[in-house]
């Protein structure tokens, strides 16, 4: 493990050790993470100001020394936990107010509320953050720390935070094949905690060493929006810790579906929310939409179609029913006739923190009609779990190679791995668009062509099979070690009989 990863692991442990204490008092991981975010920003603002001479972005009464005690100002005066609580509540109220002119700070503290109302436990979080000199840590360490915290929080089923966290290996594969360029604008209209934007930034920043281009990328190259204030807070902080920000956060609070986009995107990367639009939401009535519906995934698909420039490209995670539901037939027709829907990646089960329907990634380009659709089946015979067999970026290696054999995001000169005679279980298969245009509802849901007769082990590739064998071997080894431990405490006179009994059970 390199030093960056080691520091991130140590800090993550420190952060979650404090949470373990708070969890015993009924404080959930999301509430804790939110307060950690607010407090960390206050501390970092103070450190940046002290080390660079830059003016603090916060009014004097909202700065870190006010919160932890005036001793940092050269006075011998400390405040009680109760006073800390009262000052903290006042800080949140001030920074969340619409009268706050700093857009970036407002995005961090969007509708901020304190969820740790016990002063002693709030004091523990403040003390933990105060022990670390965050300014001395690289952006990689701080970013990796925050990403690991977001990921751990996403695993908390009680909080429902998993809906905001798309698995990073999937994001990395989508970014790799879509290949956003450093001078392009990348949009995510349902950005969650900013995973797509962050991975796109890491992909784009390696394309130039010019300071002007990198500055433009950080300040203008990425845009995200989300309707949930908590998510805007977490996403904005994620961008900030990865040094992706200017005078304002790339992520804004708002309903992407409300209005026609004013600025068009070169690339859209998204995993929009599924299901019906929440009760009480304002109805979507847009003249640029093909079909009026209350269905979130269909509305986001239409929004993304409008959001793209001519020649712009998109990679969007969508549930299976988008491919065949009658309600989406007119949208699918437009997608085939006015866009090049060139690729559909079928995703396996067990890769999302929030369980749900089966999903796909649709890849399309605006301004040219579809001629053929290439399907990659990563679903049939694939078995993933969040703990025992988590999805890895290497699981997408074959798909990436099939998608862009020429590299650099191009999808020409492709070659099927499927062949009825020689390789009927090939995962990469081409279909003519005429097959879909001929159906009544432009149904895109082709049946799987991979044989279902084989047992799961027969459908595993070699690395997956070896990993499964290793897990089974580890279980046997652990069981044998436990048996030896039990027998070592057995009285000698009874050992033979008990050994025989154990051998019989094994």
C-alpha positions as CSV (number, residue, x, y, z in Angstrom):
1,X,0.0,0.0,0.0
2,X,1.5,3.4,-1.0
3,X,1.7,6.3,1.4
4,X,-1.3,8.1,0.0
5,X,-3.5,5.1,0.4
6,X,-2.1,4.4,3.9
7,X,-2.9,8.0,5.0
8,X,-6.4,7.7,3.6
9,X,-7.0,4.4,5.4
10,X,-5.7,5.8,8.7
11,X,-7.9,8.9,8.5
12,X,-10.9,6.9,7.4
13,X,-10.5,4.7,10.5
14,X,-10.3,7.8,12.7
15,X,-13.5,9.2,11.1
16,X,-15.4,6.0,11.6
17,X,-14.1,5.3,15.1
18,X,-15.9,8.5,16.2
19,X,-19.0,7.4,14.2
20,X,-19.1,4.1,16.1
21,X,-19.4,6.1,19.3
22,X,-22.2,8.2,17.9
23,X,-24.0,5.3,16.3
24,X,-24.7,3.9,19.8
25,X,-26.7,7.1,20.5
26,X,-28.9,6.6,17.4
27,X,-27.1,8.9,15.1
28,X,-27.1,7.5,11.5
29,X,-24.2,7.4,9.1
30,X,-25.7,10.0,6.7
31,X,-26.4,12.5,9.5
32,X,-22.9,12.0,10.8
33,X,-21.3,12.4,7.4
34,X,-23.2,15.6,6.7
35,X,-22.0,17.2,10.0
36,X,-18.5,16.0,9.3
37,X,-18.7,17.7,5.9
38,X,-19.8,21.0,7.4
39,X,-17.2,21.0,10.1
40,X,-14.4,19.9,7.8
41,X,-15.1,22.8,5.4
42,X,-14.9,25.2,8.4
43,X,-11.6,23.8,9.4
44,X,-10.1,23.8,5.9
45,X,-11.2,27.4,5.3
46,X,-9.3,28.4,8.4
47,X,-6.2,26.4,7.4
48,X,-6.2,27.7,3.8
49,X,-6.5,31.3,5.1
50,X,-3.7,30.8,7.7
51,X,-1.3,29.1,5.3
52,X,-1.8,31.1,2.1
53,X,-2.8,34.5,3.3
54,X,-6.1,34.4,1.3
55,X,-9.1,36.0,2.9
56,X,-11.5,33.5,4.5
57,X,-14.7,32.8,2.5
58,X,-16.7,33.0,5.8
59,X,-17.9,35.9,7.9
60,X,-15.8,36.3,11.2
61,X,-18.6,34.8,13.4
62,X,-18.7,31.6,11.3
63,X,-15.0,30.7,11.3
64,X,-13.3,27.8,13.0
65,X,-11.7,29.7,15.9
66,X,-15.2,30.9,16.9
67,X,-16.4,27.3,17.1
68,X,-13.5,25.7,19.0
69,X,-12.6,28.6,21.4
70,X,-10.9,31.9,21.3
71,X,-7.5,30.5,22.3
72,X,-6.6,30.4,18.6
73,X,-6.9,34.1,18.6
74,X,-4.2,34.4,21.3
75,X,-6.5,34.4,24.3
76,X,-6.9,31.9,27.1
77,X,-10.5,31.2,26.9
78,X,-12.3,27.9,26.1
79,X,-15.9,27.2,25.4
80,X,-18.1,24.5,26.8
81,X,-19.7,21.8,24.7
82,X,-23.1,23.5,25.1
83,X,-21.6,26.8,23.8
84,X,-20.1,24.9,20.9
85,X,-23.5,23.5,20.0
86,X,-25.1,26.9,20.2
87,X,-22.4,28.5,18.0
88,X,-22.5,25.7,15.5
89,X,-26.3,26.0,15.1
90,X,-25.8,29.7,14.5
91,X,-23.1,29.1,11.9
92,X,-25.2,26.7,9.9
93,X,-28.1,29.1,9.9
94,X,-26.0,32.0,8.7
95,X,-24.1,30.1,5.9
96,X,-27.3,28.4,4.6
97,X,-29.2,31.7,4.3
98,X,-30.0,32.9,0.8
99,X,-28.5,36.2,1.7
100,X,-25.1,34.5,1.7
101,X,-23.5,35.9,-1.5
102,X,-20.8,33.2,-1.8
103,X,-22.4,30.6,-4.2
104,X,-19.8,27.9,-3.4
105,X,-20.3,28.2,0.4
106,X,-24.1,28.2,-0.2
107,X,-23.8,24.9,-2.1
108,X,-21.9,23.3,0.7
109,X,-24.4,24.5,3.3
110,X,-27.6,24.1,1.3
111,X,-30.5,23.9,3.7
112,X,-28.0,22.9,6.5
113,X,-29.3,21.6,9.8
114,X,-27.5,20.1,12.8
115,X,-28.3,16.5,13.4
116,X,-26.1,16.0,16.4
117,X,-28.0,17.8,19.1
118,X,-26.1,16.3,22.1
119,X,-23.3,18.8,22.8
120,X,-20.9,16.1,24.1
121,X,-21.0,14.1,20.9
122,X,-20.8,17.1,18.7
123,X,-17.7,18.1,20.7
124,X,-16.1,14.7,19.9
125,X,-16.5,15.3,16.2
126,X,-15.1,18.8,16.4
127,X,-12.1,17.5,18.4
128,X,-11.4,14.8,15.9
129,X,-11.4,17.2,13.0
130,X,-9.3,19.7,14.9
131,X,-6.5,17.1,15.6
132,X,-5.7,16.9,11.9
133,X,-3.8,19.5,9.8
134,X,-5.8,19.0,6.6
135,X,-3.9,21.7,4.6
136,X,-0.7,19.5,4.7
137,X,-2.6,16.6,3.1
138,X,-2.5,16.3,-0.7
139,X,-5.7,16.6,-2.7
140,X,-5.4,12.9,-3.5
141,X,-5.3,11.9,0.2
142,X,-8.3,14.2,1.1
143,X,-10.2,13.1,-2.0
144,X,-9.5,9.4,-1.4
145,X,-10.6,9.8,2.2
146,X,-13.9,11.4,1.3
147,X,-14.6,8.9,-1.5
148,X,-14.1,6.0,0.9
149,X,-16.4,7.6,3.4
150,X,-19.1,8.2,0.8
151,X,-18.7,4.6,-0.3
152,X,-19.0,3.2,3.2
153,X,-22.0,5.4,3.8
154,X,-23.5,4.1,0.6
155,X,-23.4,0.6,2.1
156,X,-25.7,1.7,4.9
157,X,-29.0,0.2,3.8
158,X,-30.9,2.0,6.6
159,X,-29.9,5.4,5.4
160,X,-30.9,4.8,1.8
161,X,-27.6,6.6,0.8
162,X,-26.8,3.8,-1.7
163,X,-29.2,5.4,-4.2
164,X,-26.7,8.3,-4.5
165,X,-23.6,6.2,-5.1
166,X,-22.9,4.5,-8.4
167,X,-20.1,1.8,-8.3
168,X,-16.8,3.4,-9.2
169,X,-15.7,0.6,-11.5
170,X,-18.8,1.1,-13.6
171,X,-18.3,4.9,-13.8
172,X,-14.6,4.3,-14.8
173,X,-15.6,2.0,-17.6
174,X,-18.3,4.5,-18.9
175,X,-15.8,7.4,-18.8
176,X,-13.1,5.3,-20.5
177,X,-15.2,4.5,-23.5
178,X,-16.9,7.8,-23.8
179,X,-13.5,9.5,-23.5
180,X,-14.4,13.2,-22.6
181,X,-11.7,15.6,-23.9
182,X,-10.2,18.4,-21.9
183,X,-11.9,21.2,-23.9
184,X,-15.4,19.6,-23.7
185,X,-18.3,20.3,-21.2
186,X,-19.4,17.2,-19.2
187,X,-22.8,17.3,-17.6
188,X,-24.5,15.0,-15.1
189,X,-28.1,16.1,-14.5
190,X,-28.7,13.8,-11.6
191,X,-25.2,13.9,-10.2
192,X,-25.6,12.5,-6.6
193,X,-22.3,12.8,-4.8
194,X,-20.4,13.7,-8.0
195,X,-18.8,10.4,-9.0
196,X,-19.2,10.8,-12.7
197,X,-17.8,14.3,-12.6
198,X,-14.9,13.4,-10.5
199,X,-13.8,10.4,-12.6
200,X,-14.3,12.5,-15.8
201,X,-12.1,15.1,-14.3
202,X,-9.3,12.6,-13.5
203,X,-9.6,11.3,-17.1
204,X,-9.5,14.8,-18.7
205,X,-6.8,16.5,-16.6
206,X,-4.1,14.1,-17.9
207,X,-4.6,15.3,-21.5
208,X,-2.7,18.6,-21.0
209,X,-0.2,20.3,-18.8
210,X,-1.2,23.8,-19.8
211,X,-2.3,25.7,-16.7
212,X,-4.9,27.7,-18.6
213,X,-6.6,24.5,-19.9
214,X,-6.5,22.9,-16.5
215,X,-8.0,26.0,-14.8
216,X,-10.8,26.1,-17.4
217,X,-11.4,22.4,-16.8
218,X,-11.7,22.9,-13.0
219,X,-13.9,26.0,-13.3
220,X,-16.0,25.5,-16.4
221,X,-15.6,21.9,-17.8
222,X,-17.9,20.1,-15.4
223,X,-21.5,20.7,-14.4
224,X,-23.8,18.7,-12.2
225,X,-27.3,19.2,-10.7
226,X,-29.3,17.4,-8.0
227,X,-32.7,18.0,-6.4
228,X,-31.6,16.8,-2.9
229,X,-29.9,19.4,-0.7
230,X,-27.9,16.8,1.2
231,X,-26.5,15.4,-2.0
232,X,-25.5,18.8,-3.2
233,X,-23.6,19.3,0.0
234,X,-21.8,16.0,-0.3
235,X,-21.1,16.3,-4.0
236,X,-19.8,19.9,-3.7
237,X,-17.5,18.9,-0.9
238,X,-16.3,15.9,-3.0
239,X,-15.4,18.4,-5.7
240,X,-13.7,20.8,-3.3
241,X,-11.5,18.1,-1.8
242,X,-10.4,17.0,-5.2
243,X,-9.6,20.6,-6.1
244,X,-12.4,20.8,-8.6
245,X,-13.9,24.2,-8.1
246,X,-13.7,27.9,-8.8
247,X,-15.8,30.8,-7.4
248,X,-18.7,28.3,-7.3
249,X,-19.2,24.6,-7.1
250,X,-19.7,22.6,-10.3
251,X,-22.8,21.1,-8.6
252,X,-26.0,23.1,-8.1
253,X,-29.2,22.5,-6.3
254,X,-32.2,22.2,-8.6
255,X,-34.7,20.1,-10.5
256,X,-33.0,19.3,-13.9
257,X,-36.3,18.3,-15.4
258,X,-38.1,21.6,-14.8
259,X,-36.9,23.5,-17.9
260,X,-35.2,23.2,-21.2
261,X,-31.4,23.4,-20.7
262,X,-29.8,26.7,-21.4
263,X,-26.2,25.4,-22.0
264,X,-25.7,22.2,-24.0
265,X,-23.2,19.5,-23.2
266,X,-20.5,17.7,-25.3
267,X,-20.8,14.6,-23.0
268,X,-23.5,13.5,-20.6
269,X,-22.7,10.8,-18.0
270,X,-25.6,9.9,-15.7
271,X,-27.3,7.3,-13.5
272,X,-30.7,9.1,-13.0
273,X,-33.3,8.1,-10.4
274,X,-35.8,5.4,-11.4
275,X,-39.5,5.1,-10.8
276,X,-42.4,7.6,-10.7
277,X,-41.8,11.3,-10.0
278,X,-42.4,11.9,-6.2
279,X,-45.9,12.9,-5.2
280,X,-46.3,16.6,-4.8
281,X,-43.6,17.4,-7.4
282,X,-44.4,20.0,-10.1
283,X,-45.6,18.3,-13.3
284,X,-43.2,18.2,-16.2
285,X,-44.5,20.0,-19.2
286,X,-41.8,20.8,-21.8
287,X,-42.2,21.6,-25.4
288,X,-38.9,19.9,-26.2
289,X,-40.1,16.6,-24.7
290,X,-41.5,13.9,-27.0
291,X,-43.9,12.4,-24.6
292,X,-45.5,13.6,-21.3
293,X,-45.1,11.2,-18.5
294,X,-44.5,11.0,-14.7
295,X,-41.9,8.4,-15.2
296,X,-38.5,9.5,-14.0
297,X,-36.3,7.4,-16.2
298,X,-38.1,8.4,-19.4
299,X,-38.1,12.0,-18.4
300,X,-34.4,12.0,-17.7
301,X,-33.7,10.2,-21.0
302,X,-35.7,12.9,-22.8
303,X,-33.8,15.6,-20.9
304,X,-30.5,14.1,-21.8
305,X,-31.5,13.9,-25.5
306,X,-32.2,17.7,-25.3
307,X,-29.1,18.5,-23.3
308,X,-26.7,17.2,-25.9
309,X,-25.1,19.3,-28.6
310,X,-25.3,18.0,-32.1
311,X,-22.5,15.5,-32.2
312,X,-22.6,15.2,-28.4
313,X,-22.5,11.8,-26.8
314,X,-24.1,10.2,-23.8
315,X,-23.7,7.2,-21.5
316,X,-26.7,6.7,-19.3
317,X,-27.7,3.9,-16.8
318,X,-31.4,3.0,-17.3
319,X,-33.6,0.1,-16.2
320,X,-34.7,-2.7,-18.5
321,X,-38.3,-1.3,-18.9
322,X,-37.0,1.7,-20.8
323,X,-36.1,-0.8,-23.6
324,X,-39.6,-2.2,-24.0
325,X,-42.4,-0.4,-22.1
326,X,-45.2,0.8,-24.4
327,X,-45.0,4.2,-22.7
328,X,-41.5,4.8,-24.1
329,X,-42.2,3.8,-27.7
330,X,-42.1,7.3,-29.2
331,X,-39.0,8.2,-27.2
332,X,-37.3,5.0,-28.5
333,X,-38.3,5.8,-32.1
334,X,-36.7,9.3,-31.8
335,X,-33.6,7.7,-30.2
336,X,-33.3,5.4,-33.2
337,X,-34.1,8.0,-36.0
338,X,-32.4,11.1,-34.6
339,X,-29.6,9.6,-32.5
340,X,-27.1,6.9,-33.0
341,X,-27.9,4.4,-30.3
342,X,-24.8,2.4,-31.1
343,X,-24.2,0.4,-27.9
344,X,-26.2,-1.2,-25.0
345,X,-24.3,-2.7,-22.1
346,X,-26.4,-5.2,-20.0
347,X,-25.4,-4.8,-16.4
348,X,-25.3,-7.8,-14.0
349,X,-27.2,-8.0,-10.7
350,X,-25.6,-7.3,-7.3
351,X,-23.5,-4.2,-8.2
352,X,-25.6,-1.4,-6.7
353,X,-25.8,-0.5,-3.0
354,X,-29.5,0.1,-3.4
355,X,-31.1,-3.1,-4.8
356,X,-33.5,-2.7,-7.6
357,X,-34.5,-3.6,-11.1
358,X,-32.1,-4.8,-13.8
359,X,-30.2,-2.1,-15.6
360,X,-28.3,-1.3,-18.8
361,X,-26.0,1.5,-20.0
362,X,-27.2,3.2,-23.2
363,X,-24.5,4.9,-25.3
364,X,-25.7,7.2,-28.0
365,X,-24.6,10.2,-30.1
366,X,-26.9,13.1,-31.2
367,X,-27.5,14.1,-34.8
368,X,-27.1,10.9,-36.8
369,X,-29.5,8.0,-37.2
370,X,-28.9,4.6,-35.8
371,X,-27.6,2.0,-38.3
372,X,-26.9,-0.9,-35.9
373,X,-26.9,-1.6,-32.2
374,X,-24.1,-3.6,-30.5
375,X,-25.1,-5.4,-27.3
376,X,-22.7,-6.6,-24.7
377,X,-24.1,-9.1,-22.2
378,X,-22.3,-8.7,-18.9
379,X,-25.4,-10.2,-17.1
380,X,-25.9,-13.8,-18.1
381,X,-23.9,-16.1,-16.0
382,X,-22.3,-13.3,-14.0
383,X,-22.6,-13.2,-10.3
384,X,-21.5,-10.2,-8.2
385,X,-22.1,-9.3,-4.6
386,X,-21.1,-6.2,-2.7
387,X,-18.9,-8.0,-0.2
388,X,-17.8,-11.5,-1.3
389,X,-17.4,-10.7,-5.0
390,X,-17.6,-7.0,-5.6
391,X,-17.5,-5.5,-9.1
392,X,-14.0,-4.5,-10.3
393,X,-12.9,-2.3,-13.2
394,X,-11.2,-5.4,-14.7
395,X,-14.6,-7.0,-15.1
396,X,-15.2,-4.4,-17.8
397,X,-11.9,-4.9,-19.7
398,X,-13.4,-7.2,-22.4
399,X,-16.4,-4.8,-22.9
400,X,-14.0,-1.8,-23.3
401,X,-11.9,-3.6,-25.8
402,X,-14.9,-4.7,-27.8
403,X,-16.4,-1.1,-27.6
404,X,-13.4,0.7,-28.9
405,X,-10.9,-1.6,-30.6
406,X,-9.2,1.5,-32.1
407,X,-9.1,3.3,-28.7
408,X,-9.9,7.0,-28.0
409,X,-13.6,6.6,-27.7
410,X,-14.2,5.5,-31.3
411,X,-16.6,2.7,-32.0
412,X,-15.8,1.9,-35.6
413,X,-14.2,-1.3,-36.9
414,X,-15.9,-3.4,-34.3
415,X,-15.9,-7.2,-34.5
416,X,-18.5,-9.5,-33.0
417,X,-17.4,-12.2,-30.6
418,X,-20.7,-13.9,-31.1
419,X,-20.9,-16.5,-33.9
420,X,-23.7,-19.0,-34.1
421,X,-21.5,-21.8,-35.3
422,X,-18.1,-21.1,-33.6
423,X,-18.9,-19.1,-30.5
424,X,-22.7,-19.0,-29.7
425,X,-22.0,-17.7,-26.2
426,X,-19.9,-14.7,-27.3
427,X,-21.0,-11.7,-25.3
428,X,-20.6,-9.0,-28.0
429,X,-23.3,-9.1,-30.7
430,X,-24.5,-6.8,-33.5
431,X,-28.2,-6.2,-34.5
432,X,-29.4,-4.2,-37.5
433,X,-31.6,-1.2,-36.6
434,X,-34.2,-2.5,-39.1
435,X,-35.0,-5.3,-36.7
436,X,-36.1,-2.7,-34.1
437,X,-37.8,-0.3,-36.4
438,X,-40.0,-3.2,-37.7
439,X,-41.5,-3.9,-34.2
440,X,-44.7,-2.2,-33.1
441,X,-43.2,-0.4,-30.1
442,X,-39.6,-0.2,-31.2
443,X,-38.8,-2.8,-28.6
444,X,-35.0,-2.9,-27.9
445,X,-35.1,-5.7,-25.4
446,X,-33.5,-8.6,-27.3
447,X,-33.6,-12.0,-25.6
448,X,-30.3,-13.4,-24.3
449,X,-28.4,-15.5,-26.8
450,X,-26.0,-17.0,-24.3
451,X,-26.9,-20.5,-23.3
452,X,-28.7,-20.8,-20.0
453,X,-28.1,-24.6,-19.9
454,X,-24.7,-24.2,-18.3
455,X,-24.3,-24.0,-14.6
456,X,-22.8,-20.7,-13.2
457,X,-19.3,-22.2,-12.8
458,X,-19.2,-23.2,-16.5
459,X,-20.1,-19.6,-17.5
460,X,-17.3,-18.0,-15.4
461,X,-14.2,-16.7,-17.0
462,X,-10.9,-17.9,-15.7
463,X,-10.2,-15.0,-13.2
464,X,-13.7,-15.3,-11.7
465,X,-13.4,-19.1,-11.5
466,X,-10.0,-18.8,-9.8
467,X,-11.4,-16.2,-7.3
468,X,-14.3,-18.5,-6.5
469,X,-11.9,-21.5,-5.9
470,X,-9.7,-19.4,-3.7
471,X,-12.7,-18.3,-1.5
472,X,-13.8,-22.0,-1.1
473,X,-10.2,-23.0,-0.3
474,X,-10.0,-20.2,2.3
475,X,-13.3,-21.5,3.9
476,X,-11.9,-25.1,4.0
477,X,-8.6,-23.9,5.5
478,X,-10.4,-21.8,8.2
479,X,-12.6,-24.8,9.0
480,X,-9.7,-27.1,9.3
481,X,-7.8,-24.6,11.6
482,X,-10.9,-24.4,13.8
483,X,-11.1,-28.2,14.1
484,X,-7.4,-28.4,15.1
485,X,-8.0,-25.7,17.7
486,X,-10.9,-27.6,19.2
487,X,-8.9,-30.9,19.3
488,X,-5.9,-29.2,21.0
489,X,-8.1,-28.6,24.1
490,X,-9.5,-32.1,24.2
491,X,-8.4,-34.4,27.1
492,X,-5.9,-37.0,25.9
493,X,-7.9,-40.0,27.0
494,X,-10.9,-38.9,24.9
495,X,-9.0,-37.6,21.9
496,X,-9.2,-40.7,19.7
497,X,-13.0,-41.1,20.0
498,X,-13.6,-37.4,19.5
499,X,-11.3,-37.3,16.5
500,X,-13.1,-40.1,14.9
501,X,-16.4,-38.3,15.5
502,X,-15.0,-35.1,13.9
503,X,-13.7,-37.0,11.0
504,X,-17.1,-38.6,10.4
505,X,-18.8,-35.1,10.5
506,X,-16.3,-33.7,8.0
